[in-house]
Amino acid sequence: MMVALRLNRQGTKDRPYYKIVAVDSRKRRDGRYIEQLGVYNPMTEGTNFNIDLEKAEQWIKNGAQPSDTVRSIIKKARAAALEA
C-alpha cells in the first residue's frame, strides 16, 4: 500500500478549508483516510495552517509521499518551528 500525505477538502462552496491527512494513494480525494495530521485554511491571512510535524516526519520516514502543497506546508512549519 502506497501512503500519500495530501489535502482532504472540507467546507462549503467558495469557502474551502482542508484537512492534511495520510491516505492510501488509491483512495479518492475526499475518501476515508488513515490519520489526520493537521489543517490548512487558505481563506485566512498569515499563518493559515496547523500541522503535527512529528506525525508527518514519521509518515515520511516510513515511505509516505507528500503532495506538492503538503510538502510546502511542512517546509513552512519547519521554518516556523526553528524561529520559535
Backbone as a ProteinNet text record, in pm:
[ID]
protein_1_A
[PRIMARY]
MMVALRLNRQGTKDRPYYKIVAVDSRKRRDGRYIEQLGVYNPMTEGTNFNIDLEKAEQWIKNGAQPSDTVRSIIKKARAAALEA
[TERTIARY]
85	0	89.5	67.3	141.3	63	128.8	63.1	103.6	5	28.6	-15.3	55.8	13.8	-45.5	-175.2	-240.7	-354.5	-418.1	-526.3	-660.9	-748.3	-883.8	-977	-1051	-1130	-1252.7	-1273.8	-1389.6	-1450.4	-1553.4	-1611.8	-1721.4	-1763	-1872.9	-1822.3	-1913.4	-1879.6	-1821.2	-1709.5	-1639.5	-1581.1	-1586.1	-1528.5	-1454.6	-1352.4	-1286.7	-1190.6	-1175	-1062.4	-1027	-907.2	-857.3	-801.5	-818.7	-750.8	-626.4	-515.6	-394	-395.4	-398.7	-421.1	-319.8	-301.6	-229.6	-336.1	-321.4	-425.6	-361.4	-429.2	-388.2	-399.2	-294.6	-291.8	-397.7	-454.7	-557.5	-696.4	-712.9	-843.3	-872.7	-1000.2	-1037.6	-1000.3	-1003.2	-955.1	-1019.3	-1150.8	-1220.8	-1266.6	-1200.9	-1238.3	-1183.9	-1198.4	-1154	-1002.3	-956.7	-812.8	-766	-634.5	-575.7	-561.7	-505.1	-479.9	-479.6	-536.9	-533.5	-408.9	-333.4	-209	-222.8	-320.4	-336.2	-445.8	-449.1	-548	-480.7	-545.1	-497.3	-619	-617.6	-729.4	-677.9	-694.4	-641.6	-718.4	-830.9	-912.6	-863.2	-770.5	-722	-585.4	-553.1	-424.2	-322.5	-195.6	-91	-71.1	-47.9	-29.3	-165.3	-184.5	-314.9	-311.3	-215.9	-206	-168	-196.1	-158.2	-129.8	-6.4	30.4	116.8	95.8	177.3	301.9	412.7	535.7	590.2	575.3	626.8	557.3	423.6	349.8	386.5	397.8	432.2	570.4	667.8	802.8	802.5	722.6	714.3	658.8	553.1	495.6	594.4	665.2	762.8	876.6	919.5	1025.7	984.3	854.7	803.9	766	794.5	775	658	585.9	472.8	523.9	451.4	488.7	395.6	447.8	362.5	333.2	214.3	181.6	264.2	265	343.2	297.7	167.6	114.4	148.7	133.6	165.1	315	397.4	542.1	574.6	507.3	527	483.9	371.8	322.3	419.4	471.9	568.3	694.3	739	858.1	835.8	718.5	686.8	676.5	619.6	605.2	741.4	832.6	968.3	1037.3	1023.7	1085.1	1025.8	894.7	829.7	874.1	895.9	940.1	1081.7	1165	1303.1	1308.4	1215.2	1210.6	1161.9	1072.5	1011.9	1101.9
-117.9	0	124.2	212.7	338.7	444.9	508	610.8	747.3	835.5	972.8	1068.5	1178.4	1287.4	1392.5	1418.1	1512.2	1584.4	1674.2	1755.1	1687.6	1697.6	1644.9	1765	1797.1	1919.5	1911.2	2018.5	2033.2	2170.1	2205.8	2338.4	2340.4	2462.5	2479.6	2539.2	2557.2	2618.6	2757.5	2786.2	2914.8	2942.6	2850.7	2869.3	2741.3	2700.9	2573.6	2582.9	2473.5	2451.1	2304	2268.9	2136.1	2069.4	1937.9	1856.5	1800.6	1798.3	1735.4	1593	1495.7	1357.2	1261.6	1147.8	1033.9	939.5	901.8	824.2	725.6	615	522.1	596.8	596.6	677.9	637	518.6	474	526.4	581.4	633.5	765.8	800.6	928	1043.6	1164.6	1282.8	1299	1287.6	1309.2	1179.5	1069.8	940.2	917.7	795.7	759	771.1	827.5	845.4	767.3	749	671	755.8	877	962.4	1108.3	1194.5	1338.1	1396.7	1475.3	1534.3	1682.5	1747.9	1890.8	1950.2	2084.4	2156.1	2269.9	2311.8	2422.5	2502.2	2633.3	2719.4	2831.3	2818.6	2919.7	3052.1	3057.5	3177.9	3278.5	3239.4	3329.6	3385.4	3499.7	3564.5	3517.1	3535.7	3498.9	3348.6	3297.4	3153.1	3085.5	3016.3	2956.9	2804.8	2748.2	2602.6	2562.9	2437.7	2378.2	2231	2187.8	2050.5	1991.7	1864.4	1791.4	1741.5	1812.7	1779.4	1641.5	1600.8	1469.8	1357	1366.5	1264.6	1267.3	1387	1399.9	1340.8	1371.4	1317.4	1165.3	1112.1	966.4	901.6	961.1	905.9	912.4	1025	1039.5	940.1	922.2	825.6	684.2	654.1	521.5	507.9	611.3	597.9	672.6	750.1	825.1	937.8	964.7	1069	1188.8	1304.9	1423.1	1486	1543	1618.5	1746.7	1817.7	1941.4	2043.8	2059.4	2156.3	2117	1990.1	1943.8	1956.8	1928.7	1946.5	2092.2	2184.8	2327.8	2366.6	2313.9	2343.2	2289.7	2168.9	2110.7	2196.3	2242.5	2327.5	2456.7	2519.4	2641.7	2614.9	2499.8	2466	2441.9	2377.7	2358.7	2492	2585.1	2717.7	2792.4	2782.7	2848.9	2786.9	2656.2	2588.1	2630.1	2653.5	2696.4	2839	2923.2	3062.1	3072	2982.6	2989.7	2941.1
0	0	0	-95	-104.7	-27.7	70.3	151.1	98.7	90.2	46.3	156.5	168.5	256.6	165.3	179.5	90.1	158.9	83.9	138.2	114.9	212.9	206.7	217.9	111.7	107.2	196.8	272.6	359.6	331.5	403.1	387.7	283.2	249.3	155.5	24.9	-67.3	-195.8	-171.9	-233	-222	-83.2	10.6	145.4	186.7	112.2	143.5	261	328.6	418.4	403.1	442.1	413.8	538.4	545.3	644.9	576.6	649	598.7	652	561.4	602	538.9	604.2	547.9	492.9	366.9	299.6	202.1	178.4	73.6	-59.1	-138.1	-259.9	-361.8	-348.8	-442.8	-408.5	-289.4	-247.2	-315.8	-324.8	-385.5	-293.5	-345.7	-272.9	-135.9	-127.8	-1.8	62.4	27.5	81.7	221.6	268.3	402.1	412.4	523.5	543.1	665.2	675.5	783.6	909.7	893.4	1008.4	964.7	1049.7	1024.3	1090.7	1013.5	1062.9	1094.2	1035.8	1060	974.2	970.9	891.3	816.2	706	623.9	580.6	608.3	571.6	482.3	350.9	259.2	264	333.4	338.7	442.6	529.6	632.9	595.3	651.3	627.6	731.6	702.8	798.1	804.2	923.8	942.4	929.4	818.7	789.9	792.4	866	875.2	1016.9	1049	1176.2	1145.9	1169.7	1135.9	1247.6	1274.7	1371.5	1298.2	1314.2	1242	1277.9	1404.3	1444.8	1368.7	1358.5	1283.9	1136.1	1079.6	937.9	910.9	996.2	980.2	990	1081.3	1097.3	970.3	912.8	790.7	675.2	662.6	554.3	572.8	697.1	727.8	688.2	701	666.8	519.8	437.5	293.6	234.7	312.4	258.3	168.5	61.3	-33.2	-16.5	25.7	38.7	-97.7	-111.7	-232.7	-231.5	-342.9	-351.5	-248	-231.9	-136.3	6.4	40	175.3	201.4	101.3	116.2	147.8	81.6	106.4	247.6	293.5	428.8	533.7	512.1	605.9	611.4	495.6	490.3	569.1	553.1	626.1	777.1	814	955.7	1019.9	946.4	998.2	1021.2	926.9	940.3	1059.3	1079	1192.4	1324	1326.1	1447.8	1485.1	1385.4	1412.3	1466.2	1419.2	1465.8	1609.3	1648.7	1782.1	1892
[MASK]
++++++++++++++++++++++++++++++++++++++++++++++++++++++++++++++++++++++++++++++++++++

